[in-house]
Structures are given as C-alpha cells and as structure tokens.
Amino acid sequence: MAGRRLARAASGPRDRRRHPRRWAALIAVAALAAAGCGGTSPPRSASPPSSSSLPKTTLIVCGVDGLAAKCGNVWVPQDWAHPDGPAMPLQVVVLPATAASHPAAPLFVLAGAGAQAVGDGAALILLDWAAQAFAQLNQTMDLVFVEQRGTPGSGLQTCPGLENWLASPAAIQAAARRCLASVSRDPRHDTTPEAVLDLDQVRRALGYNQINIYGVSYGVTTGLAYLQRYGSHVRAAVLDSGSLLNVPEEQLDAAHAQQAFDQLASRCAATPACARSYHPAADLATILARLTAHPAQVTVPGPGGQHQTLTVTAAMAAGLVDVELTSIQTAVLLPAVLHALALGQWSQVIAKSGLTAADTLSGPVSLQDVTIRCGDAWAAMNPATVGQQGPSVFAAEVTIKAAGFGALCAVWPHDPGVSGTVRSTVPVVFLNGTADPGDPPASVAGATATMPNALLVAVPGIGHWTLNWNPHPGCLLAATTAFIQAGQPASPAPWDACTRALTSEPTPFPAP
C-alpha cells in the first residue's frame, strides 16, 4: 500500500503509504537540525472519562466545506488492553443519506496514511472527493468518515526530524528518544489493530449493524484488518490501491517502482512523438551516474528573497522519480523532465516547477505513522535484502529508508501491528493500477485463495488511487456504485468492459 502514501498533495488523499508531492519537493536538505517535539490534541477535560462512563455519542448538524453533515466525537480507550483507563475522542463526520427515510447500510470511507478522512484546510479533503464520487450511493446510504487515532482531530502528535534517513542510526535514535520524552500521550497504542477496535466502536455508537467499506491505500490495510476481525459486520468492500496484510510492500518498493518505470519507458518508446524526443531509461541512468559521482548543487528561492543551495544525491533523484510514478498525470511528464535533467538543466526545471526552499524542509512526522510502520507486517523492511528483489535503480533509495526505519523502530515503542491472512466470504473488489509503483496487482494476487468472493481488477495504465488519479474514472465509479448497491459477489463483466475502455484511452504524453 505503497507506503501509506496518499495526500500531502493538494490533488488527492495521502498515500502511496508515502506522501506523494510534486517531484521537486523530494529534494531534501542533506541534514536536518535535531529539534524538540510538538503536537496537537483535541481539547479534553483534565481527567477524561474512563470507557465505562464514556459520554453518549451525539452528532450535531454541521457544515463541512458547504456540505450538510452531522459531526461529533466518539470516545474510545487510549489503550484497548485497559478499557477502563483514560479515553480519547475521535472526530466523526456523517453525510446523511439524502433521499431515503430508511437508509441502507452506510459506506465507511477509510483514508490513506496521514490523510485525514475529514481533512484540514491545506490538503485535499477526502470527504469532498467522496461526496462527489459517491453521490449516487449517498442518496440511500450515509457516508461515514472517522479521523483515525493519532491524526488531526483525534489526538495528533508530531515531532520533527524523525525520518532524516541521511543521519546516522545513533542520531535517528537520539531524535526518537527526545521526541518520546516530550509527548503527552504514549504513541505505542496508535496501531492499526487499535484503529480497527476504534472503528467498530464508531459503528456501534452510531447504531449501525452492517457497513460497506471503501478504503484507499493504507485504508485498504484498515479495511482488511476490519474484515479480519469483524467480517460479520461488513456487507461489501471496495479496496483501492493496497496490498494484502502479509505482503511486505515496503520491502518490495524498489522492484515495484522499477516495474512501473519500465512500463512508462516502454510506452514512451512505442509512442512516436515521445520516442523521437525522449529516452527515459537512458536519461535516468545518465542522471544517476552523474549524481553518484558528483551530487548536484541546486539553488532554489528562499525566504526574504534569499536563495538556498541544496545537495541532490542519486538516491534523492530516484526517490523523486518514484513519487512521480504514483500518479499517471505526473508520470507522463517524466520523459521530458528526465531529458532536461540529463542535459544538466536543473535551474530551468526547478524554475518551471516553482520549487522554493520551504518545499524542501522536512515537516513534522506523525508519531502514529511511525508506530504503524514499526508494527504492521506490510511495512517490514530489511536493508540487506532489498537488492535481492531484482535489479532496480530505486534500490539505493529504498535501502537507505530501510536502514533508517530499522534504527528508528529499534527504540520506538509499539504494540503489535496487523499481519496474517484474511479469511472472509464478504463480497470484495480489489482495484490496483498496473502502473502503481507501490501496490501493483501482484500485491493482492493471493486474495482469492482465502476470500472466495473477491474480484481482482487490474486497472491498465493507472498508478495509485484508481478512482481519483485516473483521467477516465467514470466507468470505474459506475461499477463501484453498482457493486456496493447490490452487495453481492461482483460479476467480472462490467469491470472487464471498463478496463478495456481504459486500455484504448491511455493518458497521452505531453507534446515535446
């Protein structure tokens, strides 16, 4: 699930379990100053009630970006192993069914990593997208959005400098210890299993028996983990751009990114206008060879009219390409960008991108994100074996990240994460883009062995988040809507027709 990736981008929710941004924002300053930790949490009483005396959940009429909604908090234990201990509120928003006096089972929309279900002013709000995409479903069923524990609105805590993979292991661990000494709530409980217990508490608090699920990216992890524990309460699920719980997606990232890049290069070679002007594979090889020998010094605009010089390494450049492969709309720009960089036109590319020094600064890291990555099986990484997945220009980048996470997780407290096989007869549709550099169709290939009513749909030419980062989402949305309405095992026919249409209408490369 490609590394909890969807949205710090203004165009979509977070995750490919990493955070896709415009390519230039991945060029990072070579070292980050160690700093203290910060965090925000929703207001609460000095002594939050224990779970045995939790306030009754009451949703009040509210407006969310002009949408008529109901908003409120559902209280859950901070530690489900001690349900009578301190509790914490989760922010919940419901878009009520618009045309039915007796709504059908609701649709729970599960966000990708770091992507708030409701969102904040700076990022695309998943609720806005879902309200449009699932408008037909919303006529007969509530749309439910839950801010997962450890995200804004539900106990967010952050620290800077936790993912500075260029630092030494000792420095990474020292930053972690400083962070942990400063926080007000133990982040060890911000796990996927605890989030699943929270989600079922929301279901019960809102009075639902069965629910439908749409999960995207890390939301697929949450959805599968909910199926694993509470499958009897799931009517149907659409899981978009994720991996099975026991697939080490992060470990496979270098191989998957190479596959996506090779597809892009092959499509360019088969497109006359692109082939005449660009050679992505050769250009990327040239760029990485030069940066390996001599990292580039790149000047970008800084605050107060000042400029800042950044050092760009080969691993950073590979990471840049990896992130741009996430969305087909940015992937088709890569042949031209790589050609310009191979010609040494860093200044021109940066000027066109609008990159500033502020874009290169590493922002605060969610402690929940660290806890989940240190616990869930899909996020497990071994730097010694990254290269064994096959030749990949992305191996160095992934190896550096794997070593950094290894150092961080060695000192990071975390309860067990999710793992294992999901056995369920619930009707499920898996959507995975064939050009997804993190969660390609192979990541769910084994699902039907233990989920006999699952249908696997490989969406041709599309990267991550097939229902949004897709220039022609109409047929996929229509098939998704019909499937959730029916709540029965999916017929392949409408999905096959849709994928054939997408094959015949690939996203074009821009004119050279």
PyMOL commands that set and color helices and strands:
alter all, ss='L'
color gray80, all
select helices_A, chain A and resi 23-26+51-53+126-133+135-138+169-182+187-189+192-205+218-233+253-269+272-277+280-293+303-305+314-324+328-331+334-342+346-353+357-360+367-375+377-379+386-389+395-411+441-444+447-449+474-486+492-504
alter helices_A, ss='H'
color red, helices_A
select strands_A, chain A and resi 38-39+60-64+67-77+87-95+104-110+141-146+157-159+211-216+234-240+296-301+307-312+365-366+428-433+454-459
alter strands_A, ss='S'
color yellow, strands_A
deselect
rebuild
show_as cartoon
